[in-house]
Amino acid sequence: MAFLKLINLTKRFGDFVAVNDLSLDIEKGEFISLLGPSGCGKTTTLQMIAGLHDPSGGSIELEGRDLTHVPPNKRGLGIVFQSYALFPHLTAAENIAFGLEMRGVGRAERDQRVARALDQVHLASFADRHPKALSGGQRQRVALARALVIEPPVLLLDEPLSNLDAKLREEMQLELRILQQNIGVTTILVTHDQSEALSMSDRIVVMDRGRAIQIDTPLAMYEAPGNAFVSGFVGKTNLLAGEVTTTRAITVNGVKLAANASGLSKGAAVRASLRPEKIVLGKPASGLKGKVGAAVFHGSHWLYTLDTPLGDLIAVAPNTGEPPFKSGASVSLSWPDNALRVLPAESSDG
């Protein structure tokens, strides 16, 4: 039996359906990310799990116990909000201890658990500081420690890293993932950041218009998207409109490309997904040719825009220290046989 079950979960606000018939089984210790654009229903789903919204339909079960209509303070779940929601007049240690006090935990045990929580988030020396004397990353750690100190069966994270700068956000993603794995707490993260979901999750739930479009591991989601919406939302991609030529080829703008089109009829309209990093650029040779439009330096890699017979493409090449291809340069394009993913054209809208 799954540790946490969402069964046909639905939420309506008047005529608007925010979450539509969502079912999901989550295993104990699993890290799940709810990923999607604004308004897709991911935050509403988290709020129903937390008890902040009553479902319009469906149910929520934790270890076989029906939580659907249990008040938030009786669920025992840990929650970290985007704003951190720390009490400004309390120190870091006092903020962390607050939930334990509300649960009637004795002073000696409370102090012990707070000290352990501070140590887990590397803030033992900041116990007596108030939030205003802490950096954004430190406040985020206090909020996380406060959620974990009650030893919740499930940790709910509502975009907790979105207020941090890019470098600190990446560092905190790694720290949070390591901490979650060490503690083993079942975790659900709401995010609109695809890289965050890919780097932290055991599985990702891509949502659009209240529905779960695809549920899969990060690698499978990235390498084998179920449709064009997922392909375009999870990572950068080139989406090519074409039609099936044979079960092993498609045609795009008159160019025949090797691809797995099995199960699709000849002449069927398709979208093909080609990840930018799969494209290998070289000096002009036989095969598909293109012209470099722009070369943008990103430190670890170069991002190229390309004018090709297939249309405008983007490609990513690692920074090897060698000079890049210059704007206007002619190049050849190639990619591994399995890099082109064929998707039915009608799935492009999600």
C-alpha positions as CSV (number, residue, x, y, z in Angstrom):
1,M,0.0,0.0,0.0
2,A,1.2,3.5,-0.9
3,F,2.3,5.7,2.1
4,L,0.3,8.7,0.8
5,K,-2.6,8.4,-1.7
6,L,-4.4,11.1,-3.6
7,I,-7.6,9.5,-5.0
8,N,-9.5,11.3,-7.7
9,L,-8.8,14.6,-6.0
10,T,-10.8,17.5,-7.3
11,K,-11.1,21.2,-6.3
12,R,-13.6,23.7,-7.8
13,F,-13.9,27.4,-7.1
14,G,-17.4,28.2,-8.5
15,D,-17.3,27.1,-12.1
16,F,-13.5,27.0,-12.2
17,V,-11.9,23.6,-11.8
18,A,-8.5,24.1,-10.2
19,V,-7.7,20.4,-9.8
20,N,-9.4,17.8,-11.9
21,D,-9.5,14.2,-10.8
22,L,-5.9,13.8,-9.7
23,S,-4.7,10.4,-8.5
24,L,-1.2,9.8,-7.2
25,D,0.4,7.1,-5.0
26,I,3.5,8.3,-3.1
27,E,5.9,5.9,-1.3
28,K,7.4,6.5,2.1
29,G,10.6,8.6,1.8
30,E,9.9,9.6,-1.7
31,F,10.5,13.1,-3.0
32,I,7.8,14.3,-5.4
33,S,7.7,17.6,-7.3
34,L,4.5,19.1,-8.6
35,L,5.6,21.1,-11.6
36,G,3.7,23.3,-14.0
37,P,2.9,26.8,-15.1
38,S,1.0,29.3,-13.0
39,G,-2.6,28.3,-12.5
40,C,-2.0,24.6,-13.2
41,G,-3.3,23.5,-9.8
42,K,-0.1,22.5,-8.1
43,T,-0.4,24.8,-5.2
44,T,-4.1,24.0,-4.7
45,T,-3.2,20.3,-4.6
46,L,-0.6,21.0,-1.9
47,Q,-3.0,23.1,0.1
48,M,-5.6,20.3,0.0
49,I,-3.0,17.8,1.3
50,A,-2.1,20.3,4.1
51,G,-5.8,20.8,4.9
52,L,-5.9,24.5,3.9
53,H,-8.6,23.7,1.3
54,D,-11.3,21.1,1.4
55,P,-11.5,19.0,-1.7
56,S,-14.7,19.2,-3.9
57,G,-14.3,15.6,-4.6
58,G,-11.9,12.6,-4.0
59,S,-9.9,11.7,-0.9
60,I,-6.5,11.8,0.7
61,E,-5.1,8.9,2.7
62,L,-2.0,8.7,4.8
63,E,-0.9,5.2,5.8
64,G,-4.5,4.1,5.3
65,R,-6.0,6.9,7.4
66,D,-8.5,9.2,5.7
67,L,-7.2,12.8,6.0
68,T,-9.7,14.3,3.7
69,H,-11.6,16.3,6.3
70,V,-9.1,16.3,9.2
71,P,-8.2,19.8,10.4
72,P,-4.7,21.1,9.4
73,N,-3.5,21.1,13.0
74,K,-4.5,17.5,13.5
75,R,-2.6,16.2,10.4
76,G,0.9,16.5,11.8
77,L,2.4,17.6,8.5
78,G,5.4,19.9,8.1
79,I,4.9,22.9,5.9
80,V,7.4,25.4,4.5
81,F,5.9,28.4,2.7
82,Q,7.4,30.7,0.1
83,S,7.5,33.6,2.6
84,Y,9.0,31.4,5.4
85,A,6.4,32.9,7.8
86,L,8.8,33.2,10.7
87,F,7.9,35.1,13.9
88,P,10.0,38.3,13.8
89,H,10.1,38.7,17.6
90,L,11.3,35.1,18.2
91,T,14.9,33.9,17.8
92,A,15.8,31.1,15.4
93,A,15.6,28.5,18.2
94,E,12.3,29.9,19.5
95,N,10.8,29.8,16.0
96,I,11.8,26.2,15.7
97,A,10.5,25.3,19.1
98,F,7.1,26.9,18.6
99,G,5.5,23.8,17.1
100,L,6.8,21.6,19.8
101,E,5.4,23.9,22.5
102,M,2.0,23.8,20.8
103,R,2.2,20.0,21.0
104,G,3.0,20.1,24.7
105,V,6.5,18.6,24.4
106,G,8.5,19.0,27.6
107,R,11.3,21.6,28.0
108,A,14.2,19.1,28.1
109,E,13.0,17.1,25.0
110,R,12.2,20.3,23.2
111,D,15.6,21.8,23.8
112,Q,17.2,18.5,22.6
113,R,15.1,18.4,19.4
114,V,15.7,22.0,18.6
115,A,19.4,21.7,19.0
116,R,19.4,18.6,16.7
117,A,17.3,20.5,14.1
118,L,19.6,23.5,14.2
119,D,22.5,21.2,13.7
120,Q,20.8,19.5,10.7
121,V,20.4,22.7,8.9
122,H,23.9,24.0,9.9
123,L,22.6,26.9,12.1
124,A,23.8,25.8,15.5
125,S,25.7,29.0,16.0
126,F,22.7,31.2,15.0
127,A,20.2,29.9,17.6
128,D,19.9,33.2,19.3
129,R,19.5,35.4,16.3
130,H,16.2,37.0,15.2
131,P,15.0,36.6,11.6
132,K,16.0,40.2,10.7
133,A,19.6,39.3,11.6
134,L,19.6,36.3,9.3
135,S,20.2,36.1,5.5
136,G,17.6,34.8,3.2
137,G,19.2,31.4,3.0
138,Q,19.4,31.2,6.8
139,R,15.8,32.2,7.2
140,Q,14.9,29.4,4.8
141,R,16.9,26.9,6.9
142,V,15.1,28.1,10.1
143,A,11.7,27.6,8.4
144,L,12.8,24.1,7.2
145,A,14.1,23.2,10.7
146,R,10.8,24.3,12.2
147,A,8.9,22.0,9.8
148,L,11.2,19.0,10.5
149,V,11.5,19.3,14.3
150,I,7.9,18.0,14.8
151,E,9.0,14.9,12.9
152,P,6.2,15.0,10.4
153,P,5.3,12.0,8.3
154,V,5.1,14.3,5.2
155,L,7.0,17.5,4.5
156,L,5.2,20.0,2.2
157,L,7.2,22.7,0.4
158,D,5.5,25.6,-1.4
159,E,8.2,27.1,-3.6
160,P,10.5,27.6,-0.6
161,L,13.6,28.6,-2.6
162,S,12.0,31.1,-5.0
163,N,13.0,34.1,-3.0
164,L,16.7,33.2,-3.1
165,D,19.2,34.4,-5.7
166,A,20.3,31.9,-8.4
167,K,23.6,30.7,-6.8
168,L,22.1,30.3,-3.3
169,R,19.1,28.5,-4.7
170,E,21.3,25.9,-6.4
171,E,23.2,25.4,-3.2
172,M,20.0,25.1,-1.2
173,Q,18.6,22.6,-3.6
174,L,21.5,20.3,-3.0
175,E,21.4,20.8,0.8
176,L,17.7,20.2,1.0
177,R,17.9,17.0,-1.1
178,I,20.7,15.6,1.0
179,L,18.9,16.5,4.2
180,Q,15.7,14.9,2.9
181,Q,17.5,11.7,2.0
182,N,19.3,11.5,5.3
183,I,16.1,12.0,7.3
184,G,14.0,9.9,5.0
185,V,10.9,12.2,5.2
186,T,8.3,11.9,2.5
187,T,8.4,15.2,0.7
188,I,6.2,17.1,-1.8
189,L,7.5,20.2,-3.5
190,V,5.5,22.7,-5.5
191,T,7.7,24.5,-8.1
192,H,7.5,26.1,-11.5
193,D,11.3,25.8,-11.8
194,Q,12.0,22.8,-14.1
195,S,15.7,22.6,-13.1
196,E,14.7,22.5,-9.5
197,A,12.3,19.6,-10.1
198,L,14.8,17.7,-12.3
199,S,17.6,18.0,-9.8
200,M,15.7,17.2,-6.5
201,S,12.9,14.7,-7.3
202,D,12.5,11.0,-7.3
203,R,9.4,11.6,-9.5
204,I,7.9,14.6,-11.1
205,V,4.2,15.3,-11.7
206,V,3.8,17.7,-14.6
207,M,0.4,19.5,-14.3
208,D,-1.6,21.7,-16.7
209,R,-5.1,23.1,-16.3
210,G,-5.7,21.0,-13.2
211,R,-4.7,17.7,-14.6
212,A,-1.6,15.5,-14.2
213,I,-0.2,15.3,-17.7
214,Q,2.7,13.0,-16.9
215,I,4.1,11.3,-13.8
216,D,7.6,10.0,-14.2
217,T,11.2,10.0,-13.0
218,P,13.3,13.1,-14.0
219,L,15.4,11.1,-16.5
220,A,12.4,9.4,-18.1
221,M,10.4,12.7,-18.2
222,Y,13.3,14.5,-19.9
223,E,14.3,11.8,-22.3
224,A,10.9,10.4,-23.2
225,P,8.3,13.2,-22.7
226,G,4.7,12.0,-23.2
227,N,3.7,14.9,-25.3
228,A,4.8,18.2,-26.7
229,F,3.6,20.2,-23.7
230,V,5.9,18.1,-21.4
231,S,8.7,18.2,-23.8
232,G,8.5,22.0,-24.1
233,F,8.0,22.6,-20.4
234,V,10.6,20.2,-18.9
235,G,13.9,21.6,-20.3
236,K,14.7,23.4,-23.5
237,T,13.8,21.7,-26.7
238,N,13.4,22.1,-30.5
239,L,9.8,21.1,-31.6
240,L,9.7,20.3,-35.2
241,A,6.4,19.9,-37.1
242,G,6.4,17.1,-39.7
243,E,4.7,13.9,-40.9
244,V,5.4,10.2,-40.8
245,T,7.2,8.8,-43.8
246,T,7.8,5.3,-42.6
247,T,7.9,3.6,-39.2
248,R,11.5,4.6,-39.0
249,A,11.5,8.1,-40.5
250,I,9.6,11.4,-40.6
251,T,9.8,14.3,-43.0
252,V,10.3,17.9,-41.7
253,N,10.2,20.8,-44.3
254,G,11.0,18.2,-47.0
255,V,14.0,16.8,-45.1
256,K,13.8,13.1,-44.3
257,L,15.0,12.3,-40.7
258,A,15.6,8.9,-39.0
259,A,13.2,8.5,-36.1
260,N,11.1,5.9,-34.4
261,A,7.5,6.5,-35.7
262,S,6.2,3.0,-35.0
263,G,2.5,2.8,-34.2
264,L,1.8,5.9,-36.3
265,S,0.3,5.8,-39.8
266,K,2.1,7.1,-42.9
267,G,1.3,10.7,-43.5
268,A,0.3,11.3,-39.9
269,A,1.1,14.8,-38.6
270,V,3.6,14.7,-35.7
271,R,5.8,16.9,-33.5
272,A,9.4,15.8,-33.0
273,S,11.4,16.9,-29.9
274,L,15.1,17.4,-30.3
275,R,17.0,18.5,-27.1
276,P,19.6,21.3,-27.8
277,E,22.4,19.4,-26.1
278,K,21.9,16.3,-28.4
279,I,22.9,18.4,-31.5
280,V,26.5,18.0,-32.4
281,L,28.0,20.9,-34.4
282,G,30.9,20.5,-36.7
283,K,32.7,22.0,-39.7
284,P,30.6,21.9,-42.9
285,A,30.5,18.3,-44.2
286,S,28.0,16.0,-45.7
287,G,24.5,15.8,-44.1
288,L,22.4,18.6,-42.7
289,K,23.9,22.1,-42.8
290,G,23.1,25.3,-41.0
291,K,24.3,28.8,-40.3
292,V,25.0,30.2,-36.9
293,G,22.8,33.1,-35.9
294,A,24.2,33.9,-32.5
295,A,26.6,32.3,-30.0
296,V,25.8,33.1,-26.3
297,F,28.3,32.2,-23.6
298,H,26.9,30.7,-20.4
299,G,30.2,29.8,-18.7
300,S,29.9,26.0,-18.7
301,H,28.4,25.9,-22.2
302,W,27.6,27.8,-25.4
303,L,24.1,28.4,-26.6
304,Y,23.7,28.7,-30.4
305,T,20.8,29.8,-32.6
306,L,20.9,28.1,-36.0
307,D,19.2,28.7,-39.3
308,T,18.6,25.3,-40.9
309,P,16.5,23.6,-43.6
310,L,14.4,22.3,-40.6
311,G,13.7,25.8,-39.4
312,D,15.3,27.8,-36.6
313,L,17.0,25.6,-34.0
314,I,18.9,26.1,-30.8
315,A,21.9,24.0,-29.8
316,V,24.0,23.7,-26.7
317,A,27.7,22.8,-26.7
318,P,30.0,22.3,-23.7
319,N,32.7,24.9,-23.1
320,T,35.9,23.1,-23.9
321,G,38.1,26.3,-23.9
322,E,38.2,26.3,-27.7
323,P,36.9,29.4,-29.6
324,P,33.2,29.0,-30.4
325,F,31.6,29.0,-33.9
326,K,31.1,32.6,-34.9
327,S,27.9,34.3,-36.0
328,G,27.4,33.6,-39.7
329,A,29.6,30.5,-39.7
330,S,28.4,27.5,-41.7
331,V,28.2,24.3,-39.7
332,S,27.0,20.7,-40.0
333,L,24.5,19.2,-37.6
334,S,24.1,15.7,-36.4
335,W,22.6,13.8,-33.5
336,P,22.3,10.3,-32.1
337,D,19.6,8.1,-33.8
338,N,17.5,8.0,-30.7
339,A,17.7,11.7,-29.9
340,L,14.6,12.7,-32.1
341,R,11.5,11.9,-30.1
342,V,8.3,11.7,-32.1
343,L,5.1,12.9,-30.5
344,P,1.5,13.0,-32.0
345,A,0.8,16.5,-33.2
346,E,-2.5,16.6,-31.4
347,S,-0.7,16.3,-28.0
348,S,1.1,19.6,-28.5
349,D,-1.4,21.6,-26.5
350,G,-1.1,19.4,-23.4
